[in-house]
Each structure stands twice: as structure tokens, then as C-alpha cells.
């Protein structure tokens, strides 16, 4: 997955310090306050190793492009893709199957209600 929508970025628009926590929140779909709380708690659990890790991530990660998503719905879609690509693919396949089934129903209705079209199709076979 090399799409820019599946890459982890620093989110400077919603940043408190460097935008790492808001970028992780955007990437995972978790609320920013929970990511910040975990980041703060990790200071005590890792013996303060998370502080340099935060700053290193802030330097390494690219800044989030300003117009990465068209709207909130597209942002939530890409968050679901990043969380579980297989589930997203299943959902898309199910939607296509549903559209295909409905299209077949429309086609069947139109063909059966139009004997001239039905006869033309039979002649083509």
C-alpha cells in the first residue's frame, strides 16, 4: 500500500507540540485525547524513553498534506482500510454484489415486461 492515504503523517493542524499524537490518531481512527493520554502514560512505563522517541518521530514523519481527504467520510473510510484491509475489501465486494443483484433485477424486469426486447435477445443467442 503506497497510497498517500495509508501513510502515517504528523498532523500539524491539530497538533499540541509536534503533531505526532494527532497524526497517530488520524492514522488509527482513535480519538486524539486517548492517544495523548497513552503517550503521557508511556513516559512513566518506559522510563522516559518515549520522550526521545516522540521527538524522533516528530522529525522523521512527514507533515500531513492539507487536502489529503475530500471529506470526513473519506477520512473514516481510509482509517478503516488501514485498520483492516481485508474487512474493507469484503465490504466493497459485498456492495458490488448488491449493486449487481439490483441491476440484474432491473434488467430482468425490463426484459420480461418488453416482449419485443426479449425476442431480440433470443434472436441474438
N, C-alpha and C positions, 0 to 999 in steps of 0.2 A: 504494500500500500504506500505509494509515493505521492498521494494526493496532498496538497497543502492543508486540506481539511482534516487529515488524520495525523498531523504533526503537532507535537507539544510546543507551545509558544509561551513567552511571557506576555501577560495581558496588562499593559501599562494603563489602559483606560480605566480599569477597576483596581488598580494597584494601591497598596498602602506603603510599601517600601520599594521593591524592585519588580513586582508583578508576578513572581513565581507562584505564589499560592493561588492567585486568581487565574493564572494560566493552567495550573493543575486542576482547579475547579471547573474551568471551561472544558478541559480535555476529558474529564471523567464524568461530568454532569452532576457532581456533588456540590452542595451549596458552599460558597466561599468561607462562610463563618466556621464550618466544620473542618475544612482544610487548614485554616489558620489555627484553629484550636489544636488539631493534631500536630501541626508544625511546632506550636508553642510547647505542647506536652513532650514532644520528642527531644526538646532541649534537655529535659531532666532525665529521660530514659536512656539517652545515648551519651550522656556525659558531655554535652555541649558540642558534639561532633556535627550536629545538624546545622549549627550556625555557619561554619565554613562551607558546608555542603549547599546551603541556601545561597550564599553569595557566589559560589562557583556556578550553580545552576543559573543564577541571575546573569552571569557573564556569558555563559555558553549558549543559553537558549536565545533564539531569535525573537524579535518583537513581533507580536501578532499583527498581521495585515489589517488595516482598518475596515475593509469591506470583504471579509472572508465569507460571511453568510449573508444571504439576502434578507432573511427574517428569522424570528425566534423558532419557527417550526423547522426550518432547515438546520439551525444550530442543534436542536434536540435530536433530529434525525442522525446527524453526524456523531453526536455523543453516543447514541445507541449503536451505531456502526462500530465505533471504537471499543465499546464495552463488549459487544458480542457480534462479530461479523457474520457468524453462521446463522444466528437468530434473525438478523436483518435480511439476509439472503432468503431465508424461509418466508419471512413476511412479504417480501417483494414477489416471490414465486406464487404465494397464496393470492396476492392481489391480482397478478396476471391471470391465474387460473379463474378467478372470479369474473374478471373482465371478459375472458374468453368464453366462459359459460354463458354470460349475459348476452354477448354478441351472437353466439350460436342460437340462443333462444329468439333473439330478434330476427335473425336470418331464417330460422325455421318458421316463425310466424309469418313473415313476409312471403316466403316461398309457398307455404300452404294456402295462404289467402289470395295468391295470384296464380291461377292455373296456367296462364299464358307463359309466365316466367318459369314455372315448374316444367312445362312441356319443352321449353327451350333448353333448360338444363339437361333434361333427359335426352334430348337430341344430341347434345354435346358429348355425352358419355358414350 
